[in-house]
Amino acid sequence: MQGSLRVRQPALSWAGRYLDLSGRLCIICDDVATTGASIAEAYRVLSEAGACVVGAAAVARVQRRSELPSSQIIS
């Protein structure tokens, strides 16, 4: 995932005005957390753009195979 995201310039547009991310507080929201790679990449990109990432949240999490009871593992 590393290197797959980037902030394009201008980053955001609101009513025709372009917003700078420098110093902006951001929360990263992800639909599903598996390895955390997409959250880490979003953090990297936003930080490089000058944003202050204060947290991250995901709606769901996928259990790792090692966390599953053996009865639930399908081979």
C-alpha positions as CSV (number, residue, x, y, z in Angstrom):
1,M,0.0,0.0,0.0
2,Q,2.9,2.3,0.7
3,G,3.2,5.0,-2.0
4,S,-0.2,4.3,-3.5
5,L,-1.9,7.5,-2.2
6,R,-1.1,11.1,-2.7
7,V,-2.6,14.5,-2.0
8,R,-3.2,16.4,-5.3
9,Q,-2.7,20.1,-5.4
10,P,-5.1,21.8,-4.8
11,A,-6.1,19.3,-2.2
12,L,-9.7,20.3,-1.5
13,S,-12.2,22.7,-2.9
14,W,-15.1,24.3,-1.0
15,A,-17.4,26.6,-2.9
16,G,-14.7,27.3,-5.4
17,R,-12.0,28.1,-2.8
18,Y,-9.1,25.7,-2.5
19,L,-8.1,24.7,1.0
20,D,-4.6,24.1,2.4
21,L,-4.1,21.1,4.6
22,S,-1.3,22.7,6.6
23,G,-2.2,22.7,10.3
24,R,-5.7,21.2,9.7
25,L,-6.9,18.6,12.2
26,C,-7.8,15.3,10.5
27,I,-9.4,12.0,11.5
28,I,-8.9,9.1,9.1
29,C,-12.0,7.0,8.6
30,D,-11.7,3.5,7.0
31,D,-14.5,1.1,6.1
32,V,-12.7,-2.1,7.1
33,A,-9.4,-2.5,9.0
34,T,-7.4,-5.6,8.0
35,T,-3.7,-5.0,8.2
36,G,-3.9,-1.3,8.9
37,A,-1.9,-0.5,5.7
38,S,-4.5,1.8,4.2
39,I,-4.7,3.8,7.5
40,A,-0.9,4.0,7.7
41,E,-0.7,5.2,4.1
42,A,-3.4,7.9,4.6
43,Y,-1.5,9.0,7.8
44,R,1.7,9.3,5.8
45,V,0.1,11.3,3.0
46,L,-1.8,13.7,5.2
47,S,1.2,14.3,7.4
48,E,3.4,15.1,4.4
49,A,0.8,17.6,3.3
50,G,1.0,19.3,6.6
51,A,-2.1,18.0,8.3
52,C,-2.3,17.1,11.9
53,V,-3.8,13.6,12.1
54,V,-5.4,13.2,15.5
55,G,-6.8,9.7,15.2
56,A,-8.2,7.0,13.0
57,A,-11.3,4.9,13.1
58,A,-12.6,1.9,11.2
59,V,-16.2,0.6,11.0
60,A,-15.2,-3.1,11.0
61,R,-12.1,-5.2,11.6
62,V,-11.2,-8.5,10.0
63,Q,-10.0,-11.2,12.4
64,R,-6.6,-12.6,11.6
65,R,-6.5,-16.3,10.8
66,S,-4.4,-16.8,14.0
67,E,-7.3,-15.3,16.1
68,L,-9.9,-17.6,14.7
69,P,-10.9,-20.8,16.5
70,S,-9.8,-23.8,14.5
71,S,-13.5,-24.8,13.9
72,Q,-14.0,-21.6,11.8
73,I,-11.0,-21.9,9.5
74,I,-11.9,-23.1,6.1
75,S,-9.0,-24.7,4.2
